[in-house]
Amino acid sequence: MKSSSTLSYALVVIVVIAAGITAGISASGRNTLRVDSMDRCIPTALTGSIDSACLKKSIVSLLGKYSADEILNYTLASSSPDGLRNACHFVSHVVGEELASKNNSLEIALSACSPLCNNGCVHGAIGETVLSEIGITYDENIAHEDLPRLAEISAVYCKRSATICHGIGHVVYIASSTYNSLSVCDTVENTTAREACYQGLFMESFGGNQSLYFSSSTMTSPGGSFPCSTLEEKYMHACFRYLPGFKFSHDKVD
């Protein structure tokens, strides 16, 4: 009887040890994948050239296993090489490009983006969409501009693509966090693109998983048709379109 108990205990110990070894190998393999597939594309020193083709290939692979937030958190980790941490904005830019390309959707890409690394992911996603939609290289650092500059940018790009204008609407609200930013969308001449800009702005303002940051809205829990009923009529369609989602997200919390 004692022998049987001893044997059972030994088997349990073996199983536990084996499980631990397997988990360790798995974790080690995951870390190795990250290091070997991304770190090797970037010089370990603070100087030197980034291998863009290598980095793009690596990020395409990593996005099949990890979220943008996980990739960028690893990039910024104190245990990561100095070269990788210093290349964070560039890495996040490539992440945004690949998200837009992979999903063939700016909206999905923006939803998956992380604000880490100074919004490089947002910049990259919009840049890739500009290139694919209208065939020109995007040189604007839209994620970091003020409202007057965003109005100038929207005048150029919104006339070419409503999709891009929708993305600009998201960024416009991020830049101000107030509905005064609707004035930027007001400057868009094309009716469809202008409405797309409004909708992007309201999606961002209502927070939740419709915003670039997956954040809760800065507004208080809505009552009735607030805030839509307080706005001019031209904004109401876009506002009311996303208000139910805002109310639902707050109702779940409340």
Accessible surface in RSA format (square Angstrom, percent):
REM  Atomic radii and reference values for relative SASA: ProtOr
REM  Chains: A
REM  Algorithm: Lee & Richards
REM  Probe-radius: 1.40
REM  Slices: 20
REM RES _ NUM      All-atoms   Total-Side   Main-Chain    Non-polar    All polar
REM                ABS   REL    ABS   REL    ABS   REL    ABS   REL    ABS   REL
RES MET A   1   199.83 103.5 155.92 103.2  43.90 104.5 130.29 110.8  69.53  92.1
RES LYS A   2   175.84  85.8 166.55 102.2   9.28  22.1 114.58 103.1  61.25  65.2
RES SER A   3    89.17  75.3  78.86 105.2  10.31  23.8  47.66 101.5  41.50  58.1
RES SER A   4    67.79  57.3  60.51  80.8   7.28  16.8  31.25  66.6  36.54  51.2
RES SER A   5    67.24  56.8  56.87  75.9  10.37  23.9  37.07  78.9  30.17  42.3
RES THR A   6    81.81  58.2  76.42  77.5   5.39  12.8  66.69  89.6  15.12  22.9
RES LEU A   7   111.48  62.1 108.22  77.4   3.26   8.2 111.31  78.2   0.17   0.5
RES SER A   8    59.59  50.4  57.25  76.4   2.34   5.4  31.64  67.4  27.96  39.2
RES TYR A   9   154.25  72.0 149.42  85.0   4.83  12.6 110.84  83.3  43.41  53.5
RES ALA A  10    39.96  36.7  35.88  55.4   4.07   9.3  39.62  55.8   0.34   0.9
RES LEU A  11    97.94  54.5  97.87  70.0   0.07   0.2  97.93  68.8   0.01   0.0
RES VAL A  12    89.24  58.7  86.98  78.7   2.26   5.5  89.21  77.5   0.03   0.1
RES VAL A  13    53.38  35.1  51.43  46.6   1.94   4.7  53.38  46.4   0.00   0.0
RES ILE A  14   106.65  60.7 105.02  78.2   1.63   3.9 106.01  76.3   0.65   1.8
RES VAL A  15   100.14  65.9  97.00  87.8   3.14   7.6  99.43  86.4   0.71   1.9
RES VAL A  16    95.42  62.8  91.03  82.4   4.39  10.6  93.07  80.9   2.35   6.4
RES ILE A  17    97.06  55.2  90.75  67.6   6.31  15.2  96.47  69.5   0.59   1.6
RES ALA A  18    48.92  45.0  44.34  68.4   4.57  10.4  48.08  67.7   0.83   2.2
RES ALA A  19    58.96  54.2  46.85  72.3  12.11  27.6  54.85  77.2   4.11  10.9
RES GLY A  20    43.74  53.9   0.00   N/A  43.74  53.9  34.49  94.7   9.25  20.7
RES ILE A  21   103.88  59.1  95.60  71.2   8.27  19.9 102.28  73.6   1.60   4.3
RES THR A  22    89.63  63.7  87.48  88.7   2.15   5.1  64.37  86.5  25.25  38.2
RES ALA A  23    60.87  56.0  51.19  79.0   9.68  22.0  57.56  81.1   3.30   8.8
RES GLY A  24    38.62  47.6   0.00   N/A  38.62  47.6  34.73  95.3   3.89   8.7
RES ILE A  25   118.18  67.2 113.23  84.4   4.95  11.9 115.73  83.3   2.45   6.6
RES SER A  26    74.00  62.5  59.95  80.0  14.05  32.4  31.26  66.6  42.74  59.9
RES ALA A  27    39.57  36.4  37.21  57.4   2.36   5.4  39.09  55.1   0.48   1.3
RES SER A  28    63.25  53.4  56.33  75.2   6.93  16.0  30.06  64.0  33.20  46.5
RES GLY A  29    39.52  48.7   0.00   N/A  39.52  48.7  33.50  91.9   6.03  13.5
RES ARG A  30   128.17  53.8 121.24  61.8   6.93  16.5  26.63  36.4 101.54  61.5
RES ASN A  31    78.26  54.0  78.21  75.6   0.05   0.1  20.96  50.4  57.30  55.4
RES THR A  32    66.40  47.2  62.21  63.1   4.19  10.0  45.91  61.7  20.49  31.0
RES LEU A  33    52.22  29.1  46.43  33.2   5.79  14.5  51.95  36.5   0.27   0.7
RES ARG A  34    38.14  16.0  38.14  19.4   0.00   0.0   1.30   1.8  36.84  22.3
RES VAL A  35    66.31  43.6  65.86  59.6   0.45   1.1  65.86  57.2   0.45   1.2
RES ASP A  36    72.19  50.6  70.85  70.5   1.33   3.2  24.34  57.3  47.84  47.7
RES SER A  37    12.15  10.3  11.72  15.6   0.43   1.0  12.15  25.9   0.00   0.0
RES MET A  38     0.79   0.4   0.79   0.5   0.00   0.0   0.79   0.7   0.00   0.0
RES ASP A  39    14.69  10.3   9.95   9.9   4.74  11.2   9.14  21.5   5.55   5.5
RES ARG A  40   164.92  69.2 125.72  64.1  39.20  93.3  61.13  83.5 103.79  62.9
RES CYS A  41     3.13   2.4   0.00   0.0   3.13   7.4   1.37   3.5   1.76   1.9
RES ILE A  42    10.47   6.0   3.44   2.6   7.03  16.9   4.50   3.2   5.97  16.2
RES PRO A  43    37.97  27.7  23.67  21.6  14.30  52.0  36.55  30.2   1.42   8.8
RES THR A  44   108.41  77.1  95.50  96.8  12.91  30.8  65.20  87.6  43.21  65.3
RES ALA A  45    61.38  56.4  48.04  74.1  13.34  30.3  58.03  81.7   3.35   8.9
RES LEU A  46   130.17  72.5  95.44  68.3  34.73  87.3  98.30  69.0  31.87  85.8
RES THR A  47   108.62  77.3  99.14 100.5   9.48  22.6  79.34 106.6  29.28  44.3
RES GLY A  48    62.92  77.6   0.00   N/A  62.92  77.6  30.82  84.6  32.10  71.9
RES SER A  49   102.69  86.8  78.38 104.6  24.32  56.0  43.67  93.0  59.02  82.7
RES ILE A  50    50.67  28.8  31.86  23.7  18.81  45.3  32.00  23.0  18.67  50.7
RES ASP A  51    75.87  53.1  67.39  67.1   8.48  20.1  26.68  62.8  49.19  49.1
RES SER A  52    62.84  53.1  56.55  75.5   6.28  14.5  38.53  82.0  24.31  34.1
RES ALA A  53    78.94  72.6  62.67  96.7  16.27  37.0  71.02 100.0   7.91  21.0
RES CYS A  54    22.78  17.2  13.10  14.6   9.68  22.7  15.67  39.7   7.11   7.7
RES LEU A  55     0.00   0.0   0.00   0.0   0.00   0.0   0.00   0.0   0.00   0.0
RES LYS A  56   109.12  53.2 109.12  67.0   0.00   0.0  51.74  46.6  57.38  61.1
RES LYS A  57   159.08  77.6 151.70  93.1   7.38  17.6 100.43  90.4  58.65  62.5
RES SER A  58     4.86   4.1   0.53   0.7   4.32  10.0   4.57   9.7   0.28   0.4
RES ILE A  59     0.00   0.0   0.00   0.0   0.00   0.0   0.00   0.0   0.00   0.0
RES VAL A  60    79.79  52.5  69.49  62.9  10.30  24.8  71.25  61.9   8.54  23.2
RES SER A  61    43.94  37.1  32.91  43.9  11.03  25.4  30.98  66.0  12.96  18.2
RES LEU A  62     1.98   1.1   1.98   1.4   0.00   0.0   1.98   1.4   0.00   0.0
RES LEU A  63    14.31   8.0   4.15   3.0  10.15  25.5   4.15   2.9  10.15  27.3
RES GLY A  64    62.19  76.7   0.00   N/A  62.19  76.7  28.01  76.9  34.19  76.6
RES LYS A  65   124.11  60.5  88.00  54.0  36.12  86.0  72.56  65.3  51.55  54.9
RES TYR A  66    24.33  11.4  15.81   9.0   8.52  22.2  16.13  12.1   8.21  10.1
RES SER A  67    57.18  48.3  44.85  59.9  12.34  28.4  49.52 105.5   7.66  10.7
RES ALA A  68     2.52   2.3   0.00   0.0   2.52   5.7   0.00   0.0   2.52   6.7
RES ASP A  69    66.12  46.3  65.82  65.5   0.30   0.7  23.12  54.4  43.00  42.9
RES GLU A  70    80.74  46.4  76.58  57.9   4.16   9.9  28.51  55.1  52.23  42.6
RES ILE A  71     2.60   1.5   1.20   0.9   1.40   3.4   2.60   1.9   0.00   0.0
RES LEU A  72     0.00   0.0   0.00   0.0   0.00   0.0   0.00   0.0   0.00   0.0
RES ASN A  73    74.81  51.6  68.42  66.1   6.39  15.4  21.94  52.8  52.86  51.1
RES TYR A  74    32.73  15.3  26.64  15.2   6.08  15.8  29.52  22.2   3.21   4.0
RES THR A  75     0.00   0.0   0.00   0.0   0.00   0.0   0.00   0.0   0.00   0.0
RES LEU A  76    74.29  41.4  58.58  41.9  15.71  39.5  58.66  41.2  15.63  42.1
RES ALA A  77    32.89  30.2  22.58  34.9  10.31  23.4  32.89  46.3   0.00   0.0
RES SER A  78   110.44  93.3  81.83 109.2  28.61  65.9  51.81 110.3  58.64  82.1
RES SER A  79   105.87  89.5  66.45  88.7  39.42  90.8  55.74 118.7  50.13  70.2
RES SER A  80     5.53   4.7   0.00   0.0   5.53  12.7   1.68   3.6   3.85   5.4
RES PRO A  81    43.77  31.9  32.18  29.3  11.59  42.1  43.70  36.1   0.08   0.5
RES ASP A  82    70.79  49.6  66.64  66.3   4.16   9.8   9.31  21.9  61.49  61.3
RES GLY A  83     4.60   5.7   0.00   N/A   4.60   5.7   2.51   6.9   2.09   4.7
RES LEU A  84     1.85   1.0   1.07   0.8   0.78   2.0   1.07   0.8   0.78   2.1
RES ARG A  85    74.68  31.4  66.13  33.7   8.55  20.4  17.06  23.3  57.62  34.9
RES ASN A  86   107.58  74.2  70.02  67.7  37.56  90.4  24.72  59.5  82.86  80.1
RES ALA A  87     9.83   9.0   3.39   5.2   6.44  14.6   9.78  13.8   0.05   0.1
RES CYS A  88     8.41   6.4   8.30   9.3   0.11   0.3   8.30  21.0   0.11   0.1
RES HIS A  89    64.77  35.4  62.19  43.2   2.58   6.6  54.90  56.6   9.87  11.5
RES PHE A  90    79.85  39.9  76.19  47.2   3.66   9.5  78.12  47.4   1.73   4.9
RES VAL A  91     0.00   0.0   0.00   0.0   0.00   0.0   0.00   0.0   0.00   0.0
RES SER A  92     0.00   0.0   0.00   0.0   0.00   0.0   0.00   0.0   0.00   0.0
RES HIS A  93    41.55  22.7  41.55  28.9   0.00   0.0  29.03  29.9  12.51  14.6
RES VAL A  94    11.87   7.8  11.87  10.7   0.00   0.0  11.87  10.3   0.00   0.0
RES VAL A  95     0.00   0.0   0.00   0.0   0.00   0.0   0.00   0.0   0.00   0.0
RES GLY A  96     0.00   0.0   0.00   N/A   0.00   0.0   0.00   0.0   0.00   0.0
RES GLU A  97    47.07  27.0  46.92  35.5   0.15   0.4   3.19   6.2  43.88  35.8
RES GLU A  98    15.47   8.9  15.41  11.7   0.06   0.1   1.68   3.3  13.78  11.3
RES LEU A  99     9.87   5.5   9.87   7.1   0.00   0.0   9.87   6.9   0.00   0.0
RES ALA A 100     6.78   6.2   2.31   3.6   4.47  10.2   2.40   3.4   4.38  11.6
RES SER A 101    63.82  53.9  39.77  53.1  24.05  55.4  11.63  24.8  52.18  73.1
RES LYS A 102   130.09  63.5  92.51  56.8  37.59  89.5  80.14  72.1  49.96  53.2
RES ASN A 103    48.19  33.2  27.61  26.7  20.57  49.5   6.34  15.3  41.85  40.5
RES ASN A 104   139.19  96.0 115.20 111.3  23.99  57.8  27.83  67.0 111.35 107.6
RES SER A 105    32.23  27.2  22.01  29.4  10.22  23.5  20.77  44.2  11.46  16.1
RES LEU A 106     4.80   2.7   1.12   0.8   3.67   9.2   1.12   0.8   3.67   9.9
RES GLU A 107    47.77  27.4  45.39  34.3   2.38   5.7  44.81  86.7   2.95   2.4
RES ILE A 108    91.68  52.2  88.71  66.1   2.97   7.2  91.11  65.6   0.57   1.5
RES ALA A 109     0.00   0.0   0.00   0.0   0.00   0.0   0.00   0.0   0.00   0.0
RES LEU A 110     0.08   0.0   0.08   0.1   0.00   0.0   0.08   0.1   0.00   0.0
RES SER A 111    26.48  22.4  26.08  34.8   0.40   0.9  17.49  37.3   8.99  12.6
RES ALA A 112    41.35  38.0  25.33  39.1  16.01  36.4  33.32  46.9   8.03  21.3
RES CYS A 113     5.26   4.0   0.63   0.7   4.63  10.9   0.73   1.8   4.54   4.9
RES SER A 114     3.75   3.2   1.04   1.4   2.71   6.3   3.75   8.0   0.00   0.0
RES PRO A 115    57.84  42.2  47.98  43.7   9.86  35.8  48.56  40.1   9.28  57.7
RES LEU A 116    52.53  29.3  48.68  34.8   3.85   9.7  52.53  36.9   0.00   0.0
RES CYS A 117    16.22  12.3   0.00   0.0  16.22  38.1  10.97  27.8   5.25   5.7
RES ASN A 118   100.75  69.5  86.09  83.2  14.66  35.3  27.54  66.3  73.21  70.8
RES ASN A 119    24.38  16.8  24.38  23.6   0.00   0.0   1.07   2.6  23.31  22.5
RES GLY A 120     0.00   0.0   0.00   N/A   0.00   0.0   0.00   0.0   0.00   0.0
RES CYS A 121     0.00   0.0   0.00   0.0   0.00   0.0   0.00   0.0   0.00   0.0
RES VAL A 122     2.66   1.8   2.66   2.4   0.00   0.0   2.66   2.3   0.00   0.0
RES HIS A 123    21.21  11.6  21.21  14.7   0.00   0.0  19.55  20.1   1.66   1.9
RES GLY A 124     0.00   0.0   0.00   N/A   0.00   0.0   0.00   0.0   0.00   0.0
RES ALA A 125     0.00   0.0   0.00   0.0   0.00   0.0   0.00   0.0   0.00   0.0
RES ILE A 126     0.22   0.1   0.22   0.2   0.00   0.0   0.22   0.2   0.00   0.0
RES GLY A 127     9.76  12.0   0.00   N/A   9.76  12.0   7.23  19.8   2.53   5.7
RES GLU A 128    43.53  25.0  40.82  30.9   2.71   6.5   4.82   9.3  38.71  31.6
RES THR A 129     8.64   6.1   7.42   7.5   1.22   2.9   6.63   8.9   2.01   3.0
RES VAL A 130     0.00   0.0   0.00   0.0   0.00   0.0   0.00   0.0   0.00   0.0
RES LEU A 131    88.51  49.3  83.01  59.4   5.50  13.8  83.01  58.3   5.50  14.8
RES SER A 132    85.22  72.0  45.18  60.3  40.05  92.3  44.48  94.7  40.74  57.1
RES GLU A 133    87.96  50.5  52.50  39.7  35.45  84.4  11.99  23.2  75.96  62.0
RES ILE A 134    26.99  15.4   6.74   5.0  20.25  48.8  15.57  11.2  11.43  31.0
RES GLY A 135    56.54  69.7   0.00   N/A  56.54  69.7  26.86  73.7  29.69  66.5
RES ILE A 136    63.99  36.4  59.95  44.7   4.04   9.7  63.99  46.1   0.00   0.0
RES THR A 137   101.61  72.3  86.10  87.3  15.52  37.0  56.49  75.9  45.12  68.2
RES TYR A 138    21.51  10.0   3.45   2.0  18.06  47.0   3.45   2.6  18.06  22.3
RES ASP A 139   120.84  84.6  90.11  89.7  30.73  72.7  37.25  87.7  83.59  83.4
RES GLU A 140    40.10  23.0  39.10  29.6   1.00   2.4   1.47   2.8  38.63  31.5
RES ASN A 141    56.07  38.7  53.95  52.1   2.12   5.1  18.77  45.2  37.30  36.1
RES ILE A 142     0.49   0.3   0.44   0.3   0.06   0.1   0.44   0.3   0.06   0.2
RES ALA A 143    16.07  14.8   1.82   2.8  14.25  32.4   2.47   3.5  13.60  36.0
RES HIS A 144    66.28  36.2  30.50  21.2  35.78  91.5  37.15  38.3  29.13  33.9
RES GLU A 145    48.61  27.9  39.12  29.6   9.49  22.6   3.06   5.9  45.56  37.2
RES ASP A 146    89.55  62.7  79.19  78.8  10.36  24.5  41.11  96.8  48.44  48.3
RES LEU A 147    43.46  24.2  41.65  29.8   1.82   4.6  41.91  29.4   1.55   4.2
RES PRO A 148    93.38  68.1  82.55  75.3  10.83  39.4  91.06  75.2   2.33  14.5
RES ARG A 149    77.15  32.4  75.58  38.5   1.56   3.7  28.72  39.2  48.43  29.4
RES LEU A 150     0.00   0.0   0.00   0.0   0.00   0.0   0.00   0.0   0.00   0.0
RES ALA A 151    23.44  21.6  21.19  32.7   2.25   5.1  21.55  30.4   1.89   5.0
RES GLU A 152    98.94  56.8  90.31  68.3   8.63  20.6  40.72  78.8  58.22  47.5
RES ILE A 153     1.56   0.9   0.05   0.0   1.51   3.6   1.56   1.1   0.00   0.0
RES SER A 154     0.07   0.1   0.00   0.0   0.07   0.2   0.00   0.0   0.07   0.1
RES ALA A 155    48.90  45.0  40.84  63.0   8.06  18.3  45.99  64.8   2.91   7.7
RES VAL A 156    82.02  54.0  78.59  71.1   3.43   8.3  80.95  70.3   1.07   2.9
RES TYR A 157    11.62   5.4  11.62   6.6   0.00   0.0   1.47   1.1  10.14  12.5
RES CYS A 158     2.90   2.2   0.72   0.8   2.17   5.1   0.72   1.8   2.17   2.3
RES LYS A 159   141.47  69.0 110.68  67.9  30.80  73.3  55.45  49.9  86.03  91.6
RES ARG A 160   123.32  51.8  94.86  48.4  28.46  67.8  26.47  36.2  96.85  58.7
RES SER A 161     9.56   8.1   0.90   1.2   8.66  20.0   8.47  18.0   1.09   1.5
RES ALA A 162    36.64  33.7  27.28  42.1   9.36  21.3  27.52  38.7   9.13  24.2
RES THR A 163    56.15  39.9  49.43  50.1   6.73  16.0  25.76  34.6  30.39  45.9
RES ILE A 164     0.62   0.4   0.62   0.5   0.00   0.0   0.62   0.4   0.00   0.0
RES CYS A 165     0.00   0.0   0.00   0.0   0.00   0.0   0.00   0.0   0.00   0.0
RES HIS A 166    26.65  14.6  26.65  18.5   0.00   0.0  19.74  20.3   6.90   8.0
RES GLY A 167     0.00   0.0   0.00   N/A   0.00   0.0   0.00   0.0   0.00   0.0
RES ILE A 168     0.54   0.3   0.54   0.4   0.00   0.0   0.54   0.4   0.00   0.0
RES GLY A 169     0.00   0.0   0.00   N/A   0.00   0.0   0.00   0.0   0.00   0.0
RES HIS A 170     0.21   0.1   0.21   0.1   0.00   0.0   0.21   0.2   0.00   0.0
RES VAL A 171     3.43   2.3   3.43   3.1   0.00   0.0   3.43   3.0   0.00   0.0
RES VAL A 172     0.00   0.0   0.00   0.0   0.00   0.0   0.00   0.0   0.00   0.0
RES TYR A 173    15.79   7.4  15.79   9.0   0.00   0.0  11.39   8.6   4.41   5.4
RES ILE A 174    49.39  28.1  29.37  21.9  20.02  48.2  33.72  24.3  15.66  42.5
RES ALA A 175    47.27  43.5   5.43   8.4  41.84  95.2  16.23  22.9  31.04  82.2
RES SER A 176    30.60  25.9   7.88  10.5  22.72  52.3  16.32  34.8  14.28  20.0
RES SER A 177    60.64  51.2  46.88  62.6  13.76  31.7  21.31  45.4  39.33  55.1
RES THR A 178    61.25  43.6  55.82  56.6   5.42  12.9  58.85  79.1   2.39   3.6
RES TYR A 179    48.31  22.6  37.03  21.1  11.28  29.4  37.68  28.3  10.62  13.1
RES ASN A 180   116.95  80.6 105.09 101.6  11.86  28.6  28.12  67.7  88.82  85.9
RES SER A 181     0.00   0.0   0.00   0.0   0.00   0.0   0.00   0.0   0.00   0.0
RES LEU A 182     4.53   2.5   4.53   3.2   0.00   0.0   4.53   3.2   0.00   0.0
RES SER A 183    62.24  52.6  58.01  77.4   4.23   9.7  41.68  88.8  20.55  28.8
RES VAL A 184     4.75   3.1   3.82   3.5   0.92   2.2   4.75   4.1   0.00   0.0
RES CYS A 185     0.00   0.0   0.00   0.0   0.00   0.0   0.00   0.0   0.00   0.0
RES ASP A 186    48.31  33.8  28.17  28.0  20.14  47.6  17.60  41.4  30.72  30.6
RES THR A 187    72.10  51.3  49.67  50.4  22.43  53.5  58.98  79.2  13.12  19.8
RES VAL A 188     3.86   2.5   1.48   1.3   2.38   5.7   2.92   2.5   0.94   2.6
RES GLU A 189   156.29  89.7 130.55  98.8  25.74  61.3  54.09 104.6 102.20  83.4
RES ASN A 190    75.22  51.9  65.86  63.6   9.36  22.5  16.14  38.9  59.07  57.1
RES THR A 191    97.02  69.0  92.87  94.2   4.15   9.9  64.92  87.2  32.10  48.5
RES THR A 192    95.40  67.9  88.92  90.1   6.48  15.4  58.31  78.3  37.09  56.1
RES ALA A 193     2.01   1.8   2.01   3.1   0.00   0.0   2.01   2.8   0.00   0.0
RES ARG A 194    62.44  26.2  62.44  31.8   0.00   0.0   4.84   6.6  57.60  34.9
RES GLU A 195    42.32  24.3  41.57  31.5   0.75   1.8  29.49  57.0  12.83  10.5
RES ALA A 196    16.19  14.9  12.16  18.8   4.03   9.2  15.90  22.4   0.29   0.8
RES CYS A 197     0.00   0.0   0.00   0.0   0.00   0.0   0.00   0.0   0.00   0.0
RES TYR A 198     6.54   3.1   6.54   3.7   0.00   0.0   5.15   3.9   1.39   1.7
RES GLN A 199    16.81   9.4  16.81  12.3   0.00   0.0   0.08   0.2  16.73  12.7
RES GLY A 200     0.00   0.0   0.00   N/A   0.00   0.0   0.00   0.0   0.00   0.0
RES LEU A 201     0.00   0.0   0.00   0.0   0.00   0.0   0.00   0.0   0.00   0.0
RES PHE A 202     0.00   0.0   0.00   0.0   0.00   0.0   0.00   0.0   0.00   0.0
RES MET A 203    16.78   8.7  16.78  11.1   0.00   0.0  15.05  12.8   1.74   2.3
RES GLU A 204    11.68   6.7   6.09   4.6   5.59  13.3   0.81   1.6  10.87   8.9
RES SER A 205     1.70   1.4   0.00   0.0   1.70   3.9   0.14   0.3   1.56   2.2
RES PHE A 206     3.02   1.5   0.62   0.4   2.40   6.2   0.62   0.4   2.40   6.9
RES GLY A 207     4.38   5.4   0.00   N/A   4.38   5.4   0.98   2.7   3.39   7.6
RES GLY A 208    23.30  28.7   0.00   N/A  23.30  28.7  22.26  61.1   1.04   2.3
RES ASN A 209   109.38  75.4  94.95  91.8  14.43  34.8  19.22  46.3  90.16  87.1
RES GLN A 210    49.29  27.6  46.52  34.0   2.76   6.6  17.94  38.2  31.35  23.8
RES SER A 211     0.45   0.4   0.12   0.2   0.32   0.7   0.45   1.0   0.00   0.0
RES LEU A 212     2.41   1.3   1.37   1.0   1.05   2.6   1.37   1.0   1.05   2.8
RES TYR A 213    59.71  27.9  41.76  23.8  17.96  46.7  38.67  29.1  21.04  25.9
RES PHE A 214   110.46  55.3  85.64  53.0  24.82  64.6  85.66  51.9  24.80  71.0
RES SER A 215    51.00  43.1  43.26  57.7   7.73  17.8  36.93  78.6  14.06  19.7
RES SER A 216    95.17  80.4  73.80  98.5  21.37  49.2  45.80  97.5  49.36  69.2
RES SER A 217    16.06  13.6   0.04   0.0  16.03  36.9   3.28   7.0  12.78  17.9
RES THR A 218   114.07  81.1  76.48  77.5  37.60  89.6  78.78 105.8  35.30  53.4
RES MET A 219    32.06  16.6  20.23  13.4  11.83  28.2  24.00  20.4   8.06  10.7
RES THR A 220   107.29  76.3  98.21  99.6   9.07  21.6  86.11 115.7  21.18  32.0
RES SER A 221    56.21  47.5  34.47  46.0  21.74  50.1  25.97  55.3  30.24  42.4
RES PRO A 222    16.72  12.2   2.06   1.9  14.66  53.3   2.18   1.8  14.53  90.3
RES GLY A 223    53.05  65.4   0.00   N/A  53.05  65.4  39.05 107.2  14.00  31.4
RES GLY A 224    56.98  70.3   0.00   N/A  56.98  70.3  42.59 116.9  14.39  32.2
RES SER A 225    43.52  36.8  36.97  49.3   6.55  15.1  21.06  44.9  22.46  31.5
RES PHE A 226    82.84  41.4  81.91  50.7   0.93   2.4  81.91  49.7   0.93   2.7
RES PRO A 227     3.64   2.7   3.64   3.3   0.00   0.0   3.64   3.0   0.00   0.0
RES CYS A 228     0.00   0.0   0.00   0.0   0.00   0.0   0.00   0.0   0.00   0.0
RES SER A 229    62.34  52.7  38.54  51.4  23.80  54.8  26.46  56.3  35.88  50.3
RES THR A 230    92.55  65.8  54.63  55.4  37.92  90.4  55.71  74.8  36.84  55.7
RES LEU A 231    30.78  17.1  20.01  14.3  10.77  27.1  23.38  16.4   7.39  19.9
RES GLU A 232   107.25  61.6  96.76  73.2  10.48  25.0  45.67  88.3  61.57  50.3
RES GLU A 233   150.40  86.3 136.53 103.3  13.87  33.0  49.23  95.2 101.18  82.6
RES LYS A 234   106.54  52.0  83.60  51.3  22.94  54.6  61.22  55.1  45.32  48.3
RES TYR A 235    15.34   7.2  15.34   8.7   0.00   0.0   8.13   6.1   7.22   8.9
RES MET A 236    56.83  29.4  56.80  37.6   0.02   0.1  37.09  31.5  19.74  26.1
RES HIS A 237   122.04  66.7 110.59  76.9  11.45  29.3  86.43  89.1  35.61  41.4
RES ALA A 238     0.00   0.0   0.00   0.0   0.00   0.0   0.00   0.0   0.00   0.0
RES CYS A 239     0.00   0.0   0.00   0.0   0.00   0.0   0.00   0.0   0.00   0.0
RES PHE A 240    81.94  41.0  74.99  46.4   6.95  18.1  75.21  45.6   6.74  19.3
RES ARG A 241   140.16  58.8 112.00  57.1  28.16  67.1  33.13  45.3 107.03  64.9
RES TYR A 242    25.24  11.8  23.90  13.6   1.34   3.5  16.56  12.4   8.67  10.7
RES LEU A 243     7.76   4.3   7.76   5.6   0.00   0.0   7.76   5.5   0.00   0.0
RES PRO A 244    82.83  60.4  75.44  68.8   7.39  26.9  79.37  65.5   3.46  21.5
RES GLY A 245    32.15  39.6   0.00   N/A  32.15  39.6  23.73  65.1   8.42  18.9
RES PHE A 246     2.39   1.2   0.21   0.1   2.18   5.7   2.29   1.4   0.10   0.3
RES LYS A 247    64.11  31.3  63.62  39.0   0.49   1.2  46.53  41.9  17.58  18.7
RES PHE A 248   125.68  62.9 123.17  76.3   2.51   6.5 125.35  76.0   0.33   0.9
RES SER A 249    36.99  31.3  34.88  46.5   2.11   4.9  30.09  64.1   6.90   9.7
RES HIS A 250    30.70  16.8  29.65  20.6   1.05   2.7  21.05  21.7   9.65  11.2
RES ASP A 251    94.84  66.4  77.94  77.6  16.91  40.0  25.56  60.1  69.29  69.1
RES LYS A 252   144.27  70.4 107.07  65.7  37.20  88.6  65.23  58.7  79.05  84.2
RES VAL A 253   128.83  84.8  98.48  89.2  30.35  73.1 105.07  91.3  23.76  64.4
RES ASP A 254   124.56  87.2  61.70  61.4  62.85 148.6  48.45 114.0  76.11  75.9
END  Absolute sums over single chains surface
CHAIN  1 A    12953.9      10396.2       2557.8       7859.2       5094.8
END  Absolute sums over all chains
TOTAL         12953.9      10396.2       2557.8       7859.2       5094.8
